[in-house]
């Protein structure tokens, strides 16, 4: 489902503006409709972060940018709690914007994307605080790009437990 939304966002909103959508996550918004936090790169290689409201008007999908920032103006991303499964985070620009992602995993996905885009285009010192480094680094075995590895490890773990249990004598 999310890949269809990403394709639709890229085609209807970012394509006509000559931008490339890199990532989006669903966030809590006020009022009717859904809200997405998007990271896109402009034709002039500027990284834009925007809040997009998704509305359905007469059976037609409509996207509207309600807030826009640039990555170069982002001072810090605060994950609030690194040790808890908390989807809330703050983005510090000229003022602090408190957001709640759909899930903790999507919060980490967006932080990883901003970090990667920063390394590619800006190379500035972007502060990312209160995030677990194990899940934040893209090369980590636990990152979202390695889900198949994680599933395989779980299967092996359960299989080894079953083998051990089957070899234990019953009293």
Contact map, one row per residue, 1 for C-alpha under 8 A:
111110000000000000000000000000000000000000000000000000000000000000000000000000000000000000000000000000000000000000000000000000000000000000000000000000000000000000000000000
111111000000000000000000000000000000000000000000000000000000000000000000000000000000000000000000000000000000000000000000000000000000000000000000000000000000000000000000000
111111100000000000000000000000000000000000000000000000000000000000000000000000000000000000000000000000000000000000000000000000000000000000000000000000000000000000000000000
111111110000000000000000000000000000000000000000000000000000000000000000000000000000000000000000000000000000000000000000000000000000000000000000000000000000000000000000000
111111111000000000000000000000000000000000000000000000000000000000000000000000000000000000000000000000000000000000000000000000000000000000000000000000000000000000000000000
011111111100000000001011000000000000000000000000000000000000000000000000000000000000000000000000000000000000000000000000000000000000000000000000000000000000000000000000000
001111111110000000000000000000000000000000000000000000000000000000000000000000000000000000000000000000000000000000000000000000000000000000000000000000000000000000000000000
000111111111100000000000000000000000000000000000000000000000000000000000000000000000000000000000000000000000000000000000000000000000000000000000000000000000000000000000000
000011111111110000001000000000000000000000000000000000000000001000000000000000000000000000000000000000000000000000000000000000000000000000000000000000000000000000000000000
000001111111111000011000000000000000000000000000000000000000000000000000000000000000000000000000000000000000000000000000000000000000000000000000000000000000000000000000000
000000111111111100000000000000000000000000000000000000000000000000000000000000000000000000000000000000000000000000000000000000000000000000000000000000000000000000000000000
000000011111111100000000000000000000000000000000000000000000001000000000000000000000000000000000000000000000000000000000000000000000000000000000000000000000000000000000000
000000011111111110000000000000000000000000000000000000000000001100000000000000000000000000000000000000000000000000000000000000000000000000000000000000000000000000000000000
000000001111111111111000000000000000000100000000000000000000000000000000000000000000000000000000000000000000000000000000000000000000000000000000000000000000000000000000000
000000000111111111110000000000000000000000000000000000000000000000000000000000000000000000000000000000000000000000000000000000000000000000000000000000000000000000000000000
000000000011111111100000000000000000000000000000000000000000000000000000000000000000000000000000000000000000000000000000000000000000000000000000000000000000000000000000000
000000000000111111100000000000000000000000000000000000000000000000000000000000000000000000000000000000000000000000000000000000000000000000000000000000000000000000000000000
000000000000011111110000000000000000000001100000000000000000000000000000000000000000000000000000000000000000000000000000000000000000000000000000000000000000000000000000000
000000000000011111111000000000000000000111100000000000000000000000000000000000000000000000000000000000000000000000000000000000000000000000000000000000000000000000000000000
000000000100011001111100000000000000000111000000000000000000000000000000000000000000000000000000000000000000000000000000000000000000000000000000000000000000000000000000000
000001001100010000111111000000000000011110000000000000000000000000000000000000000000000000000000000000000000000000000000000000000000000000000000000000000000000000000000000
000000000000000000011111000000000000011110000000000000000000000000000000000000000000000000000000000000000000000010000000000000000000000000000000000000000000000000000000000
000001000000000000001111100000000000011100000000000000000000000000000000000000000000000000000000000000000000010010000000000000000000000000000000000000000000000000000000000
000001000000000000001111110000000001111000000000000000000000000000000000000000000000000000000000000000000000010000000000000000000000000000000000000000000000000000000000000
000000000000000000000011111000000001110000000000000000000000000000000000000000000000000000000000000011000110010000000000000000000000000000000000000000000000000000000000000
000000000000000000000001111100000111100000000000000000000000000000000000000000000000000000000000000011000100000000000000000000000000000000000000000000000000000000000000000
000000000000000000000000111110000111100000000000000000000000000000000000000000000000000000000000001111000000000000000000000000000000000000000000000000000000000000000000000
000000000000000000000000011111000110000000000000000000000000000000000000000000000000000000000000001111000000000000000000000000000000000000000000000000000000000000000000000
000000000000000000000000001111101110000000000000000000000000000000000000000000000000000000000000000000000000000000000000000000000000000000000000000000000000000000000000000
000000000000000000000000000111110000000000000000000000000000000000000000000000000000000000000000000000000000000000000000000000000000000000000000000000000000000000000000000
000000000000000000000000000011111000000000000000000000000000000000000000000000000000000000000000000000000000000000000000000000000000000000000000000000000000000000000000000
000000000000000000000000000001111100000000000000000000100000000000000000000000000000000000000000000000000000000000000000000000000000000000000000000000000000000000000000000
000000000000000000000000000010111110000000000000000011110000000000000000000000000000000000000000000000000000000000000000000000000000000000000000000000000000000000000000000
000000000000000000000000011110011111000000000000000011100000000000000000000000000000000000000000000000000000000000000000000000000000000000000000000000000000000000000000000
000000000000000000000000011110001111100000000000001111000000000000000000000000000000000000000000000000000000000000000000000000000000000000000000000000000000000000000000000
000000000000000000000001111000000111110000000000001111000000000000000000000000000000000000000000000000000000000000000000000000000000000000000000000000000000000000000000000
000000000000000000000001111000000011111000000000111100000000000000000000000000000000000000000000000000000000000000000000000000000000000000000000000000000000000000000000000
000000000000000000001111100000000001111100000000111100000000000000000000000000000000000000000000000000000000000000000000000000000000000000000000000000000000000000000000000
000000000000000000001111000000000000111110000011110000000000000000000000000000000000000000000000000000000000000011000000000000000000000000000000000000000000000000000000000
000000000000010000111110000000000000011111000011100000000000000000000000000000000000000000000000000000000000000000000000000000000000000000000000000000000000000000000000000
000000000000000000111100000000000000001111111111000000000000000000000000000000000000000000000000000000000000000000000000000000000000000000000000000000000000000000000000000
000000000000000001110000000000000000000111111111000000000000000000000000000000000000000000000000000000000000000000000000000000000000000000000000000000000000000000000000000
000000000000000001100000000000000000000011111100000000000000000000000000000000000000000000000000000000000000000000000000000000000000000000000000000000000000000000000000000
000000000000000000000000000000000000000011111100000000000000000000000000000000000000000000000000000000000000000000000000000000000000000000000000000000000000000000000000000
000000000000000000000000000000000000000011111110000000000000000000000000000000000000000000000000000000000000000000000000100000000000000000000000000000000000000000000000000
000000000000000000000000000000000000000011111111000000000000000000000110000000000000000000000000000000000000000000000000100000000000000000000000000000000000000000000000000
000000000000000000000000000000000000001111001111100000000000000000000111000000000000000000000000000000000000000000001000100000000000000000000000000000000000000000000000000
000000000000000000000000000000000000001111000111110000000000000000011110000000000000000000000000000000000000000000000000000000000000000000000000000000000000000000000000000
000000000000000000000000000000000000111100000011111000000000000000011110000000000000000000000000000000000000000000000000000000000000000000000000000000000000000000000000000
000000000000000000000000000000000000111000000001111100000000000011111000000000000000000000000000000000000000000000000000000000000000000000000000000000000000000000000000000
000000000000000000000000000000000011110000000000111110000000000011110000000000000000000000000000000000000000000000000000000000000000000000000000000000000000000000000000000
000000000000000000000000000000000011110000000000011111000000001111100000000000000000000000000000000000000000000000000000000000000000000000000000000000000000000000000000000
000000000000000000000000000000001111000000000000001111100000001111000000000000000000000000000000000000000000000000000000000000000000000000000000000000000000000000000000000
000000000000000000000000000000001111000000000000000111110000111100000000000000000000000000000000000000000000000000000000000000000000000000000000000000000000000000000000000
000000000000000000000000000000011100000000000000000011111000111000000000000000000000000000000000000000000000000000000000000000000000000000000000000000000000000000000000000
000000000000000000000000000000001000000000000000000001111111110000000000000000000000000000000000000000000000000000000000000000000000000000000000000000000000000000000000000
000000000000000000000000000000000000000000000000000000111111110000000000000000000000000000000000000000000000000000000000000000000000000000000000000000000000000000000000000
000000000000000000000000000000000000000000000000000000011111000000000000000000000000000000000000000000000000000000000000000000000000000000000000000000000000000000000000000
000000000000000000000000000000000000000000000000000000011111100000000000000000000000000000000000000000000000000000000000000000000000000000000000000000000000000000000000000
000000000000000000000000000000000000000000000000000000011111110000000000000000000000000000000000000000000000000000000000000000000000000000000000000000000000000000000000000
000000000000000000000000000000000000000000000000000001111011111000000000000000000000000000000000000000000000000000000000000000000000000000000000000000000000000000000000000
000000000000000000000000000000000000000000000000000001111001111100000000000000000000000000000000000000000000000000000000000000000000000000000000000000000000000000000000000
000000001001100000000000000000000000000000000000000111100000111110000000000000000000000000000000000000000000000000000000000000000000000000000000000000000000000000000000000
000000000000100000000000000000000000000000000000000111000000011111000000000000000000000000000000000000000000000000000000000000000000000000000000000000000000000000000000000
000000000000000000000000000000000000000000000000011110000000001111110000000000000000000000000000000000000000000000000000000000000000000000000000000000000000000000000000000
000000000000000000000000000000000000000000000000011110000000000111110000000000000000000000000000000000000000000000000000000000000000000000000000000000000000000000000000000
000000000000000000000000000000000000000000000000011100000000000011111000000000000000000000000000000000000000000000000000000000000000000000000000000000000000000000000000000
000000000000000000000000000000000000000000000001111000000000000011111100000000000000000000000000000000000000000000000000000000000000000000000000000000000000000000000000000
000000000000000000000000000000000000000000000001110000000000000000111110110000000000000000001000000000000000000000000000000000000000000000000000000000000000000000000000000
000000000000000000000000000000000000000000000111100000000000000000011111110000000000000000000000000000000000000000000000000000000000000000000000000000000000000000000000000
000000000000000000000000000000000000000000000111100000000000000000001111110000000000000000000000000000000000000001000100000000000000000000000000000000000000000000000000000
000000000000000000000000000000000000000000000010000000000000000000000111111000000000000000000000000000000000000000000000010100000000000000000000000000000000000000000000000
000000000000000000000000000000000000000000000000000000000000000000001111111000000000000000001100000000000000000000000000000000000000000000000000000000000000000000000000000
000000000000000000000000000000000000000000000000000000000000000000001111111110000000000000111000000000000000000000000000000001000000000000000000000000000000000000000000000
000000000000000000000000000000000000000000000000000000000000000000000001111110000000000000111000000000000000000000000000000001100000000000000000000000000000000000000000000
000000000000000000000000000000000000000000000000000000000000000000000000011111000000000000111000000000000000000000000000000001111000000000000000000000000000000000000000000
000000000000000000000000000000000000000000000000000000000000000000000000011111100000000011110000000000000000001000000000000000111000000000000000000000000000000000000000000
000000000000000000000000000000000000000000000000000000000000000000000000000111110000000011110000000000000000000000000000000000011110000000000000000000000000000000000000000
000000000000000000000000000000000000000000000000000000000000000000000000000011111100000111000000000000000000000000000000000000011110000000000000000000000000000000000000000
000000000000000000000000000000000000000000000000000000000000000000000000000001111100010111000000000000000000000000000000000000001110000000000000000000000000000000000000000
000000000000000000000000000000000000000000000000000000000000000000000000000000111111110000000000000000000000000000000000000000000110000000000000000000000000000000000000000
000000000000000000000000000000000000000000000000000000000000000000000000000000111111100000000000000000000000000000000000000000000111000000000000000000000000000000000000000
000000000000000000000000000000000000000000000000000000000000000000000000000000001111100000000000000000000000000000000000000000000001000000000000000000000000000000000000000
000000000000000000000000000000000000000000000000000000000000000000000000000000001111110000000000000000000000000000000000000000000000000000000000000000000000000000000000000
000000000000000000000000000000000000000000000000000000000000000000000000000000001111111000000000000000010000000000000000000000000000000000000000000000000000000000000000000
000000000000000000000000000000000000000000000000000000000000000000000000000000011001111100000000000000110000000000000000000000000000000000000000000000000000000000000000000
000000000000000000000000000000000000000000000000000000000000000000000000000000000000111110000000000111111110000000000000000000000000000000000000000000000000000000000000000
000000000000000000000000000000000000000000000000000000000000000000000000000000110000011111000000011110010010000000000000000000000000000000000000000000000000000000000000000
000000000000000000000000000000000000000000000000000000000000000000000000000011110000001111100000011110000010000000000000000000000000000000000000000000000000000000000000000
000000000000000000000000000000000000000000000000000000000000000000000000000011110000000111110001111000000000000000000000000000000000000000000000000000000000000000000000000
000000000000000000000000000000000000000000000000000000000000000000000000011111000000000011111001111000000000000000000000000000000000000000000000000000000000000000000000000
000000000000000000000000000000000000000000000000000000000000000000000000011111000000000001111111100000000000000000000000000000000000000000000000000000000000000000000000000
000000000000000000000000000000000000000000000000000000000000000000001000111100000000000000111111100000000000000000000000000000000000000000000000000000000000000000000000000
000000000000000000000000000000000000000000000000000000000000000000000000100000000000000000011111000000000000000000000000000000000000000000000000000000000000000000000000000
000000000000000000000000000000000000000000000000000000000000000000000000000000000000000000011111100000000000000000000000000000000000000000000000000000000000000000000000000
000000000000000000000000000000000000000000000000000000000000000000000000000000000000000001111111110000000000000000000000000000000000000000000000000000000000000000000000000
000000000000000000000000000000000000000000000000000000000000000000000000000000000000000001111011111000000000000000000000000000000000000000000000000000000000000000000000000
000000000000000000000000000000000000000000000000000000000000000000000000000000000000000111100001111100000000000000000000000000000000000000000000000000000000000000000000000
000000000000000000000000001100000000000000000000000000000000000000000000000000000000000111100000111110000000000000000000000000000000000000000000000000000000000000000000000
000000000000000000000000001100000000000000000000000000000000000000000000000000000000001110000000011111000000000000000000000000000000000000000000000000000000000000000000000
000000000000000000000000111100000000000000000000000000000000000000000000000000000000001110000000001111110110000000000000000000000000000000000000000000000000000000000000000
000000000000000000000000111100000000000000000000000000000000000000000000000000000000001000000000000111110110000000000000000000000000000000000000000000000000000000000000000
000000000000000000000000000000000000000000000000000000000000000000000000000000000000011000000000000011111110000000000000000000000000000000000000000000000000000000000000000
000000000000000000000000000000000000000000000000000000000000000000000000000000000000111100000000000011111111000000000000000000000000000000000000000000000000000000000000000
000000000000000000000000000000000000000000000000000000000000000000000000000000000000001000000000000000111111100000000000000000000000000000000000000000000000000000000000000
000000000000000000000000110000000000000000000000000000000000000000000000000000000000001000000000000011111111110000000000000000000000000000000000000000000000000000000000000
000000000000000000000000100000000000000000000000000000000000000000000000000000000000001110000000000011111111111000000000000000000000000000000000000000000000000000000000000
000000000000000000000000000000000000000000000000000000000000000000000000000000000000000000000000000000011111111100000000000000000010001100000000000000000000000000000000000
000000000000000000000000000000000000000000000000000000000000000000000000000000000000000000000000000000001111111110000000000000000000000100000001000000000000000000000000000
000000000000000000000011100000000000000000000000000000000000000000000000000000000000000000000000000000000111111111000000000000000000000000000000000000000000000000000000000
000000000000000000000000000000000000000000000000000000000000000000000000000010000000000000000000000000000011111111100000000000010000000100000000000000000000000000000000000
000000000000000000000000000000000000000000000000000000000000000000000000000000000000000000000000000000000001111111110000000000000000000111000000000000000000000000000000000
000000000000000000000110000000000000001000000000000000000000000000000000000000000000000000000000000000000000111111111000000000000000000000000000000000000000000000000000000
000000000000000000000000000000000000001000000000000000000000000000000010000000000000000000000000000000000000011111111100000000000000000000000000000000000000000000000000000
000000000000000000000000000000000000000000000000000000000000000000000000000000000000000000000000000000000000001111111110000001000000000000000000000000000000000000000000000
000000000000000000000000000000000000000000000000000000000000000000000000000000000000000000000000000000000000000111111111000000000000000000000000000000000000000000000000000
000000000000000000000000000000000000000000000010000000000000000000000000000000000000000000000000000000000000000011111111110000000000000000000000000000000000000000000000000
000000000000000000000000000000000000000000000000000000000000000000000010000000000000000000000000000000000000000001111111111101000000000000000000000000000000000000000000000
000000000000000000000000000000000000000000000000000000000000000000000000000000000000000000000000000000000000000000111111111100000000000000000000000000000000000000000000000
000000000000000000000000000000000000000000000000000000000000000000000000000000000000000000000000000000000000000000011111111000000000000000000000000000000000000000000000000
000000000000000000000000000000000000000000001110000000000000000000000000000000000000000000000000000000000000000000001111111000000000000000000000000000000000000000000000000
000000000000000000000000000000000000000000000000000000000000000000000001000000000000000000000000000000000000000000001111111100000000000000000000000000000000000000000000000
000000000000000000000000000000000000000000000000000000000000000000000000000000000000000000000000000000000000000000000111111110000000000000000000000000000000000000000000000
000000000000000000000000000000000000000000000000000000000000000000000001000000000000000000000000000000000000000000000110011111000000000000000000000000000000000000000000000
000000000000000000000000000000000000000000000000000000000000000000000000000000000000000000000000000000000000000000000000001111100000000000000000000000000000000000000000000
000000000000000000000000000000000000000000000000000000000000000000000000011100000000000000000000000000000000000000100100000111110000000000000000000000000000000000000000000
000000000000000000000000000000000000000000000000000000000000000000000000001110000000000000000000000000000000000000000000000011111000000000000000000000000000000000000000000
000000000000000000000000000000000000000000000000000000000000000000000000000111100000000000000000000000000000001000000000000001111110000000000000000000000000000000000000000
000000000000000000000000000000000000000000000000000000000000000000000000000111110000000000000000000000000000000000000000000000111110000000000000000000000000000000000000000
000000000000000000000000000000000000000000000000000000000000000000000000000001111100000000000000000000000000000000000000000000011111000000000000000000000000000000000000000
000000000000000000000000000000000000000000000000000000000000000000000000000001111100000000000000000000000001000000000000000000011111101100000000000000000000000000000000000
000000000000000000000000000000000000000000000000000000000000000000000000000000000110000000000000000000000000000000000000000000000111111100000000000000000000000000000000000
000000000000000000000000000000000000000000000000000000000000000000000000000000000000000000000000000000000000000000000000000000000011111110000000000000000000000000000000000
000000000000000000000000000000000000000000000000000000000000000000000000000000000000000000000000000000000000000000000000000000000001111110010100000000000000000000000000000
000000000000000000000000000000000000000000000000000000000000000000000000000000000000000000000000000000000001000000000000000000000011111111010110000000000000000000000000000
000000000000000000000000000000000000000000000000000000000000000000000000000000000000000000000000000000000001101100000000000000000011111111010010000000000000000000000000000
000000000000000000000000000000000000000000000000000000000000000000000000000000000000000000000000000000000000000100000000000000000000111111110010000000000000000000000000000
000000000000000000000000000000000000000000000000000000000000000000000000000000000000000000000000000000000000000100000000000000000000001111110010100000000000000000000000000
000000000000000000000000000000000000000000000000000000000000000000000000000000000000000000000000000000000000000000000000000000000000000011111010000000000000000000000000000
000000000000000000000000000000000000000000000000000000000000000000000000000000000000000000000000000000000000000000000000000000000000011111111110000000000000000000000000000
000000000000000000000000000000000000000000000000000000000000000000000000000000000000000000000000000000000000000000000000000000000000000000111110010011000000000000000000000
000000000000000000000000000000000000000000000000000000000000000000000000000000000000000000000000000000000000000000000000000000000000011000011111011001000000000000000000000
000000000000000000000000000000000000000000000000000000000000000000000000000000000000000000000000000000000000000000000000000000000000001111111111111000000000000000000000000
000000000000000000000000000000000000000000000000000000000000000000000000000000000000000000000000000000000000100000000000000000000000000000000111111000000000000000000000000
000000000000000000000000000000000000000000000000000000000000000000000000000000000000000000000000000000000000000000000000000000000000000001000011111000000000000000000000000
000000000000000000000000000000000000000000000000000000000000000000000000000000000000000000000000000000000000000000000000000000000000000000001111111111000000000000000000000
000000000000000000000000000000000000000000000000000000000000000000000000000000000000000000000000000000000000000000000000000000000000000000000111111111100000000000000000000
000000000000000000000000000000000000000000000000000000000000000000000000000000000000000000000000000000000000000000000000000000000000000000000000011111110000000000000000000
000000000000000000000000000000000000000000000000000000000000000000000000000000000000000000000000000000000000000000000000000000000000000000001000011111111000000000000000000
000000000000000000000000000000000000000000000000000000000000000000000000000000000000000000000000000000000000000000000000000000000000000000001100011111111100000000000000000
000000000000000000000000000000000000000000000000000000000000000000000000000000000000000000000000000000000000000000000000000000000000000000000000001111111110000000000000000
000000000000000000000000000000000000000000000000000000000000000000000000000000000000000000000000000000000000000000000000000000000000000000000000000111111111000000000000000
000000000000000000000000000000000000000000000000000000000000000000000000000000000000000000000000000000000000000000000000000000000000000000000000000011111111100000000000000
000000000000000000000000000000000000000000000000000000000000000000000000000000000000000000000000000000000000000000000000000000000000000000000000000001111111110000000000000
000000000000000000000000000000000000000000000000000000000000000000000000000000000000000000000000000000000000000000000000000000000000000000000000000000111111111000000000000
000000000000000000000000000000000000000000000000000000000000000000000000000000000000000000000000000000000000000000000000000000000000000000000000000000011111111100000000000
000000000000000000000000000000000000000000000000000000000000000000000000000000000000000000000000000000000000000000000000000000000000000000000000000000001111111110000000000
000000000000000000000000000000000000000000000000000000000000000000000000000000000000000000000000000000000000000000000000000000000000000000000000000000000111111111000000000
000000000000000000000000000000000000000000000000000000000000000000000000000000000000000000000000000000000000000000000000000000000000000000000000000000000011111111100000000
000000000000000000000000000000000000000000000000000000000000000000000000000000000000000000000000000000000000000000000000000000000000000000000000000000000001111111110000000
000000000000000000000000000000000000000000000000000000000000000000000000000000000000000000000000000000000000000000000000000000000000000000000000000000000000111111111000000
000000000000000000000000000000000000000000000000000000000000000000000000000000000000000000000000000000000000000000000000000000000000000000000000000000000000011111111100000
000000000000000000000000000000000000000000000000000000000000000000000000000000000000000000000000000000000000000000000000000000000000000000000000000000000000001111111110000
000000000000000000000000000000000000000000000000000000000000000000000000000000000000000000000000000000000000000000000000000000000000000000000000000000000000000111111111000
000000000000000000000000000000000000000000000000000000000000000000000000000000000000000000000000000000000000000000000000000000000000000000000000000000000000000011111111000
000000000000000000000000000000000000000000000000000000000000000000000000000000000000000000000000000000000000000000000000000000000000000000000000000000000000000001111111100
000000000000000000000000000000000000000000000000000000000000000000000000000000000000000000000000000000000000000000000000000000000000000000000000000000000000000000111111100
000000000000000000000000000000000000000000000000000000000000000000000000000000000000000000000000000000000000000000000000000000000000000000000000000000000000000000011111110
000000000000000000000000000000000000000000000000000000000000000000000000000000000000000000000000000000000000000000000000000000000000000000000000000000000000000000000111111
000000000000000000000000000000000000000000000000000000000000000000000000000000000000000000000000000000000000000000000000000000000000000000000000000000000000000000000001111
000000000000000000000000000000000000000000000000000000000000000000000000000000000000000000000000000000000000000000000000000000000000000000000000000000000000000000000000111
